[in-house]
Amino acid sequence: MRIIGINRRCYPDQNGPDQRMEGEVKVVLVAGDVGDYAAYAGIGSEEWVGRRGDKISFEEACVHFPGGQLKRELYRD
């Protein structure tokens, strides 16, 4: 597995704006074997999320990696 991008976000706790979650949510963009890629989301190390996180759609991946850097034809569904 080769990580080619990481996006980290913390979201406010429901108990108030000054509270934070114990872990941050990471979205990890991982290169495939044939020039393709996919993004996975989760809480944990970058390696854990890249291997065992929840796979996200191309549209959601574009939110985390904006600016046209992802190409639909290369995204692995």
C-alpha positions as semicolon CSV with decimal commas, in nm:
position;residue;x (nm);y (nm);z (nm)
1;M;0,000;0,000;0,000
2;R;0,130;0,343;-0,098
3;I;-0,034;0,650;0,056
4;I;-0,054;0,942;-0,188
5;G;-0,265;1,185;0,015
6;I;-0,399;1,247;0,366
7;N;-0,674;1,481;0,481
8;R;-0,734;1,529;0,854
9;R;-1,041;1,687;1,012
10;C;-1,161;1,734;1,368
11;Y;-1,529;1,778;1,430
12;P;-1,681;1,947;1,737
13;D;-1,824;1,721;2,001
14;Q;-2,202;1,732;2,045
15;N;-2,148;1,843;2,407
16;G;-2,030;2,188;2,297
17;P;-1,803;2,380;2,060
18;D;-1,506;2,373;2,298
19;Q;-1,504;1,992;2,314
20;R;-1,321;1,779;2,057
21;M;-1,346;1,415;1,961
22;E;-1,080;1,187;2,107
23;G;-0,945;1,116;1,758
24;E;-0,944;1,301;1,432
25;V;-1,112;1,167;1,120
26;K;-0,862;1,092;0,844
27;V;-0,922;1,038;0,476
28;V;-0,636;0,850;0,314
29;L;-0,585;0,836;-0,062
30;V;-0,415;0,509;-0,159
31;A;-0,250;0,418;-0,490
32;G;-0,358;0,095;-0,659
33;D;-0,142;-0,151;-0,850
34;V;-0,248;-0,040;-1,199
35;G;-0,232;0,341;-1,173
36;D;-0,571;0,375;-1,005
37;Y;-0,650;0,496;-0,654
38;A;-0,918;0,499;-0,385
39;A;-0,987;0,691;-0,063
40;Y;-1,073;0,550;0,278
41;A;-1,200;0,727;0,591
42;G;-1,160;0,639;0,957
43;I;-1,004;0,709;1,293
44;G;-0,656;0,570;1,359
45;S;-0,314;0,580;1,200
46;E;-0,282;0,666;0,832
47;E;-0,173;0,309;0,761
48;W;-0,471;0,160;0,948
49;V;-0,722;0,386;0,771
50;G;-0,561;0,316;0,431
51;R;-0,594;-0,060;0,483
52;R;-0,911;-0,098;0,692
53;G;-1,102;0,231;0,674
54;D;-1,439;0,281;0,511
55;K;-1,411;0,331;0,135
56;I;-1,568;0,659;0,024
57;S;-1,725;0,758;-0,307
58;F;-1,545;0,955;-0,574
59;E;-1,766;1,257;-0,503
60;E;-1,682;1,254;-0,132
61;A;-1,313;1,202;-0,206
62;C;-1,320;1,519;-0,420
63;V;-1,441;1,714;-0,115
64;H;-1,134;1,600;0,079
65;F;-0,893;1,639;-0,214
66;P;-1,027;1,942;-0,407
67;G;-0,895;2,132;-0,706
68;G;-0,950;1,871;-0,974
69;Q;-0,660;1,656;-0,860
70;L;-0,868;1,334;-0,874
71;K;-0,977;1,187;-1,206
72;R;-1,302;0,986;-1,222
73;E;-1,162;0,734;-1,469
74;L;-0,877;0,647;-1,230
75;Y;-1,086;0,623;-0,913
76;R;-1,149;0,265;-0,801
77;D;-1,511;0,213;-0,694
